[in-house]
Amino acid sequence: MILDILPRVGLKPKDYFLKFVLPAVVASLFMVVLGFIYFDGITRLLVLALPLLLLGGALGYPYIELDSQKQKINERLHVYITKFGVLSITDLDNKALLELLAVEKEELGQLAEESRKIYVLVKRWNQSLAESCRFLANRTPSSQFGDFLDRMAYSIDSGQELKEFLAGEQDIVMEEYAGFYERALYSLDNFKEMYVSAITSVSFFVTFAIIAPFLLPYDFITMVTVAIFIFMIIEVILIYSIKNKLPYDRLWHTGEKPTAIDRKLKKWLIISVFLTLVLSLALFWGKYIYEAPQLLSIPYEIIFSIAMTPLMIGGYIAQREESLVIRKENNFPDFLRSLGDSVSAKGGGTLESLGYLCTNDFGPLTKDLVALHRRLSIRIDGQKSWKYFGHDTCSYMIQLFSEMYERCTYLGGNSGQASHIIGRNFRKILQLRRSKYQNVNQFAGVMYGLSGGMALTLFASYGVASMVNGLYSSLDIPDTMLSMVHVVAPSDFGFISYMMYGTLIIYSLCSSYLIKLMDGGHYQVSLLHFSTMVWIASIVAVVTEMVTNSLLNATIPV
């Protein structure tokens, strides 16, 4: 029942009715009246279908929100259990521990809100922690989190200490997270197949839109425009669907202040964009205004590709820094476990052990460790020193887990235990990420192949259409048959060529964004993918034009 779901998504029945159901009903009635008065035929059916979408959206909103909250809980559960386990070995009592988790909204997301609910039940309603966990376990959107709360309630009732229970739960919850992550990767494979099928189908639809006006009384420009518009809608829908199904797993840090690497990437981005603008203006002015002979002989596809080439600079620099961040993450668990064991063995502070570890080689991470040691040696603010360390590495995971370690040791926790919990979970996440990167690389290869395939399909169809149009134009057609034969003006055909190439540009833009959306990396790297796809599409398009010209003797404008 929908009324049973409303409390689970934080909605009161009155608020749901006033904010969602009532506006949808009023808007639906207005559209029904509008449809019957002002429209007829197919247009009326389309207008009358909109109220069904509105009412369906209003009724389905609680279910969509419930699924969204479930996704948000499951994708952060590994961070929650790690932080919960690390903080449980400190001197905090259970109530203070829950209060601390409840305010970590940036790190824990929806799980911070779930922790706040438990804290309110314990603090204000004087419920025991076990009763509060059971109460929330029956109401939380995530069954995995609900099972965890049930196990925690049982262990507390049986007299087991919370830190012992959480230490045993680390492997259990991480295995559940691994299952959730692998299911997301499997759905990513399904989306890859759907994406390929959809793009292939739309490509043939655009091809049909090019050929159909010769057979049916439709305008060329209108048909191609409608086909490209449908193509854009399908691209947006697929990107939105994939974005909602992917687990939250970003690579880059979330610091408010830009780091030295951020400033470096921004500098190269500005340089790349500036060079692209200058080169674009120079090339297009030389080809279409000045009409330089050297440029007139170059197809416009190659001209555009050359103009976009400087974007590769900013994308390549970002990709290189991204690979360094990944190497830092691979070295971080070894460093943290060495630091924790050293501090526990010596029984002293972090500074001396860190100074010794800085003399060892931890790859690209060594430079950031030296900077961390320098900040800690000043003895001004240890918490900010660790925070800046996480930001300087530019890794979200290092930022997250290094702050966990610092908070645990600051609150009196055992550094050795904390480093082992964090290091073990960190490695499991890295293993899952390697599988994701492999899937994304395969997906990127498919995207590159599709860019060439689309160019071949579109421009081969364009060559056939151009040949047929030239044939019709050269025939001496009787007046009685003019209405049956459709001839397109050469200027319109040139415009259609530009529209088809624009379709390839849109595809390259969306696909390059989608690749970085899936791997969670820096979006500036998408410039490299975009420029490469543009070059592939342009070369295939030009070669297809040349082959079509030679085989069909078609004249295709360049």
KADAWO-V30327 format. One line per field, one symbol per residue. ss: DSSP state (@ for helix, = for strand, . for the rest). psi: psi as a letter, one per 20 degrees, with the letter a starting at -180 (. if undefined). burial: b if it has 9 or more other C-alpha atoms within 8 Angstrom, else e. Layout:
# KADAWO-V30327
ss: ???
psi: ???
burial: ???
This chain:
# KADAWO-V30327
ss: .@@@@@@@@...@@@@@@@@@@@@@@@@@@@@@@@@@@..@@@@@@@@@@@@@@@@@@@@@@@@@@@@@@@@@@@@@@@@@@@@@@@@.....@@@@@@@@@..@@@@.@@@@@@@@@@@@@@.....@@@@@@@@@.....@@@@@@@@@@@@@@@....@@@@@@@@@@@@@@@@@@@@@@@@@@@@@@@@@@@@@@@@@@@@@@@@@@@.......@@@@@@@@@@@@@@@@@@@@@@@@@@......=.......@@@@@@@@@@@@@@@@@@@@@@@@@@@@@@...@@@@...@@@@@@@@@..@@@@@@@@@@@@@@@@@@@@@@@@@@@@@@@@@@@@...@@@@@@@@.......@@@@@@@@@@@@@@...@@@@@@@@@@@@.=@@@@@@@@@@@@@@@....@@@@@@@@@@@@@@@@@@@@@@@@@@@@@@@@@@@@@@@@@@@@@@@@@@@@@@@@@@@@....@@@@@@.....@@@@@@@@@@@@@@@@@@@@@@@@@@@@@@...@@@@@@@@@@@@@@@@@@@@@@@@@@@@@@......
psi: qhhhhghhjkpqhghgghhggghhgghggghgghghgiqrbhhghghihghhgghhgghighgghghghgghghijhhgghggghghijajqrhghghhhhhimhhgichhhhhhhgggghgghjkqrhghgghghhiiqhphghghghghggghghijqqghgghhhighghhhhhgggghhhhghhgghggggggghgghghghghhhhgihhqmqpgggghggghghggghggggggghhhhpqomqgqrkqgpprhhghghhghgggggghggghgggghghgighlphhhhipqhghggghhihhhhghggghhghghhghhghhighggghggghgghghjbrhgghhhghhirokbihgghhghghgghhhlgohghghghggghijpggggghhhggghghhjjrohggghggggghghhhhghhhhghgghhgghhhgghhghgggggghghhgghhggghghhiqnpqhijhiippppqhhhhhhhghgghhghggghgghhghghhhijapihhhhggghghgggggggggggggggghgilqopq.
burial: eeeebbbbbebeeeebbbebbbbbbebbbebbebbbeebbeeebbebbebbbebbeebeeebeebbbebbbbbbbbbbbbbbbbbbbbbbebeebebbbebbebbeebbbbbbbbbbbbbbbbeeebebbbbbbebbeebbbeebbbbbbebbbbbeeebebbebbeebbeebbebbbebbbebbebbbebbeebbebbbebbbbbbebbbbbbeeeeebeebbbebbebbbebbeebbeebbebbeeebbbbeeeeebebebebeebbebbbebbbebbeebbbbbeeebeeebbebbebbbbbebbbbbbbbbbbbbebbebbbbbbebbbebbbbbbbbbbeeeeeebebbbebbeeebebbbebbbbbbebbeeeeebbebbbbbbbbbbbbbbbbbbbbbbbbbebebbbbbbbbbbbbbbbbebebeeebbebbeebbebbbebbbebbbbbbbbbbbbbbebbebeeeeeeeeebeebbeeeeebbbebbebbbebbbbbbbbbbbbbbbbbbbbbbbbbbbbbbbbbbbbbbbbebbeebbeebebebee
